[in-house]
Amino acid sequence: MFADSDLTRDRFLDGRLMIWQPKAGYRAAMDPVLLAACCPAEPGQAVLELGCGVGVASLCLGWRVPGVQLVGLELQPDYAALARRNAAENGIALAVHEGDLSRMPAELRAQSFDHVIANPPYFPPGSGTEARDAGRERGQREDTPLSEWIDQGFRRLHPGGWLSVIQNADRLPEILSAIGSKGGATRVLPIAGRVGREAGRVIVQSRKGARTPFRLLPPLVLHAAPEHAADAEDLTEIAQNLLRRGANLRLSS
């Protein structure tokens, strides 16, 4: 269990949410906020987050859509405990289960959801430099294959439910292959740091059982200046709305 001295309390949505995170472990930034922004959940619907960490994506969604039913699954008990604490202190109901998504807890296997969201680890086994902190390494290094995240997400959805995933752009082919015939109406949103830059991330959203054609959406550009010229924030207006004000980023019509 983390001691308070091992944690920071960080502002999300311009301070609308205050989130405890480990100083040295896996730390959430803008990606879970963008993931939450794109989820088309409505009040009364049920949302499952696979790999919820300290709860940032689920809590951002819960702030934006009051009345949504939030459930998280987290492998690391210390992070699951922080997610529960963050939910309680921010006054947002979030039921957090501990377990491995490849061996889905029985209580979750018995449920289905309107939406599943996920921010899977970005780095395949053997890639890059291993993190010194074990929690950070486990949060960013793939153990369960990305295809299994996609498969388990679809398994937990009602027919017609939406799966939303944020991931490194270079892993888009794996995601689309894993979706295969399970989903349709698939939308891909490239996310670029600046105009003219390659996308570093993608959000992929797919509807279980749908057969509507694939769509590649215009990129979301996060920073207004063409280059990073000063140690100051230069977010585009749309990025400010999403990251600071909790705006909706609906990908599907």
C-alpha positions in Angstrom: 0.0 0.0 0.0 1.3 3.5 -0.9 2.0 5.9 2.0 0.9 9.5 1.5 4.5 10.5 1.4 4.9 8.4 -1.7 2.1 10.2 -3.5 1.2 13.5 -5.2 -2.3 14.9 -5.5 -2.7 16.2 -9.1 -5.2 18.4 -10.8 -7.2 17.0 -13.7 -9.8 18.9 -15.7 -8.3 22.1 -14.4 -8.8 21.1 -10.8 -12.3 19.8 -11.1 -10.8 16.4 -10.1 -8.0 15.9 -7.6 -6.2 12.6 -8.1 -3.7 10.8 -5.9 -0.9 9.2 -7.9 2.4 7.6 -7.0 5.5 9.8 -7.3 7.7 7.1 -8.7 5.1 4.7 -10.3 2.9 4.7 -13.3 1.4 8.2 -13.6 -1.6 9.2 -15.8 -1.3 12.3 -18.0 -3.6 13.4 -20.9 -4.3 10.1 -22.5 -6.9 8.8 -20.1 -8.6 12.2 -20.2 -8.9 12.0 -24.0 -10.1 8.4 -23.7 -12.9 9.5 -21.3 -13.8 12.4 -23.6 -14.5 10.2 -26.5 -16.7 7.6 -24.7 -20.3 8.2 -25.8 -21.8 7.1 -22.5 -25.2 8.5 -21.3 -26.6 8.7 -17.8 -27.8 5.3 -16.6 -25.5 3.4 -18.9 -22.8 1.0 -17.5 -19.1 1.5 -18.4 -16.2 -0.9 -17.7 -12.6 0.3 -17.7 -10.0 -2.4 -18.3 -6.8 -1.5 -16.5 -8.2 1.5 -14.6 -5.0 2.4 -12.7 -5.7 5.1 -10.2 -9.1 5.8 -11.9 -8.4 8.9 -14.0 -10.3 7.9 -17.2 -13.4 6.6 -15.3 -13.5 9.6 -13.0 -13.2 12.1 -15.8 -16.1 10.3 -17.5 -18.1 10.2 -14.3 -17.5 14.0 -13.9 -18.7 14.7 -17.4 -21.7 12.3 -17.4 -23.4 12.3 -14.0 -25.4 9.1 -13.4 -23.2 6.8 -15.5 -22.4 3.5 -13.7 -18.6 3.0 -13.5 -16.7 -0.2 -13.0 -13.0 -0.6 -13.2 -10.7 -3.7 -13.3 -7.1 -3.2 -12.2 -4.3 -5.8 -11.9 -2.2 -4.0 -9.2 -3.8 -3.9 -5.8 -2.0 -0.6 -4.7 -3.4 1.2 -7.8 -6.8 -0.3 -7.3 -6.8 1.1 -3.7 -5.9 4.5 -5.0 -8.7 4.4 -7.6 -11.2 3.7 -4.8 -9.7 6.5 -2.7 -9.8 9.0 -5.6 -13.4 8.0 -6.4 -14.5 8.5 -2.8 -12.7 11.9 -2.4 -14.1 13.2 -5.6 -17.6 12.0 -4.8 -18.0 9.8 -7.9 -19.1 6.2 -7.6 -16.6 3.7 -9.1 -16.6 0.0 -8.3 -13.0 -1.3 -8.6 -12.3 -5.0 -9.0 -8.8 -6.5 -8.7 -7.7 -9.1 -11.2 -6.2 -10.0 -14.5 -8.3 -9.3 -17.6 -7.0 -12.6 -19.2 -8.6 -14.4 -16.2 -11.6 -12.1 -15.8 -13.0 -12.1 -12.3 -16.2 -14.1 -12.1 -18.3 -11.1 -11.0 -17.3 -9.3 -14.1 -17.8 -12.3 -16.4 -21.4 -12.3 -15.2 -22.0 -8.7 -16.3 -22.2 -6.9 -19.6 -21.8 -3.2 -20.3 -22.9 -0.5 -22.7 -19.3 0.7 -23.0 -15.8 -0.6 -22.4 -12.8 1.8 -22.4 -9.1 0.9 -22.1 -5.7 2.5 -22.2 -3.5 -0.7 -22.6 0.2 -0.7 -22.0 2.0 0.9 -24.9 5.2 -1.1 -25.2 5.5 -4.7 -26.4 7.7 -7.1 -24.4 11.4 -6.5 -25.0 11.0 -3.0 -26.4 12.7 0.1 -24.9 14.3 0.4 -21.5 12.8 -1.2 -18.5 11.4 1.2 -15.9 13.1 1.1 -12.5 9.8 1.2 -10.6 7.9 -2.1 -10.8 4.5 -0.5 -10.9 5.4 1.8 -13.7 7.0 -1.0 -15.6 3.9 -3.1 -15.2 1.6 -0.2 -16.2 3.5 0.6 -19.4 4.9 -2.8 -20.6 2.6 -5.3 -22.3 2.2 -8.6 -20.5 -1.2 -9.6 -21.8 -1.3 -9.3 -25.6 -3.0 -6.3 -27.0 -5.3 -8.6 -29.0 -6.5 -10.0 -25.6 -7.5 -6.6 -24.4 -9.6 -6.1 -27.5 -11.2 -9.5 -27.3 -12.0 -9.2 -23.6 -13.5 -5.8 -24.2 -15.9 -7.1 -26.8 -16.8 -10.0 -24.6 -18.0 -7.7 -21.9 -20.1 -5.5 -24.2 -23.9 -5.8 -24.8 -24.7 -6.2 -28.5 -24.4 -2.7 -30.0 -22.1 -1.5 -27.2 -19.0 0.6 -27.9 -15.3 -0.3 -27.3 -13.0 2.7 -27.1 -9.2 2.3 -26.9 -6.3 4.7 -26.9 -2.9 3.4 -28.0 0.4 4.2 -29.7 -0.2 5.0 -33.4 2.2 2.3 -34.6 0.0 -0.4 -33.1 -3.1 0.6 -35.1 -2.7 -2.4 -37.4 -2.8 -4.8 -34.4 -5.9 -3.2 -33.1 -7.8 -3.3 -36.3 -6.8 -6.9 -36.8 -7.9 -7.8 -33.3 -11.3 -6.1 -33.9 -11.8 -8.1 -37.1 -15.4 -9.2 -37.5 -16.3 -8.5 -33.8 -17.1 -4.9 -34.4 -18.0 -2.4 -37.0 -18.7 1.3 -37.4 -15.0 1.6 -36.5 -13.6 5.1 -36.2 -9.9 6.0 -35.8 -8.9 9.4 -34.5 -5.2 10.2 -35.0 -3.8 12.5 -32.3 -0.8 14.7 -33.3 1.2 16.9 -31.0 1.4 19.8 -33.6 0.3 20.6 -37.1 2.3 18.7 -39.7 3.6 16.1 -37.2 2.9 12.4 -37.4 0.2 11.1 -35.0 1.8 9.7 -31.9 -1.5 8.2 -30.5 -4.8 7.0 -31.9 -8.2 6.5 -30.4 -10.0 3.6 -31.9 -13.7 3.1 -31.3 -15.8 0.2 -32.6 -19.4 -1.0 -32.1 -20.1 -4.7 -31.3 -21.9 -6.4 -34.1 -22.2 -3.4 -36.3 -21.5 -3.5 -40.0 -21.3 0.2 -40.8 -18.1 1.2 -42.8 -14.8 2.2 -41.3 -14.0 5.9 -41.0 -10.6 7.6 -40.6 -11.3 10.9 -38.9 -9.3 14.2 -39.2 -6.5 14.4 -36.7 -6.8 16.0 -33.3 -4.0 18.5 -32.9 -3.0 19.2 -29.3 -0.6 22.2 -29.5 -1.1 25.5 -31.4 2.5 26.5 -32.0 4.5 24.8 -34.8 7.4 24.2 -32.4 7.9 24.0 -28.6 9.4 27.4 -28.1 9.0 28.1 -24.3 8.2 26.3 -21.1 4.5 27.3 -21.3 1.3 25.7 -22.2 0.2 26.2 -25.9 -2.8 24.0 -26.2 -5.2 24.4 -29.1 -8.7 25.5 -28.2 -10.2 22.1 -28.7 -7.4 20.5 -26.5 -8.1 23.1 -23.8 -11.8 22.2 -23.9 -11.1 18.5 -23.6 -8.2 18.5 -21.1 -9.2 21.5 -19.0 -13.0 21.7 -19.2 -14.0 18.1 -19.7 -15.7 18.6 -23.1 -17.1 15.8 -25.1 -15.2 14.3 -28.1 -17.8 12.3 -29.8 -16.4 10.1 -32.7 -19.6 8.4 -33.8 -22.8 9.9 -35.0 
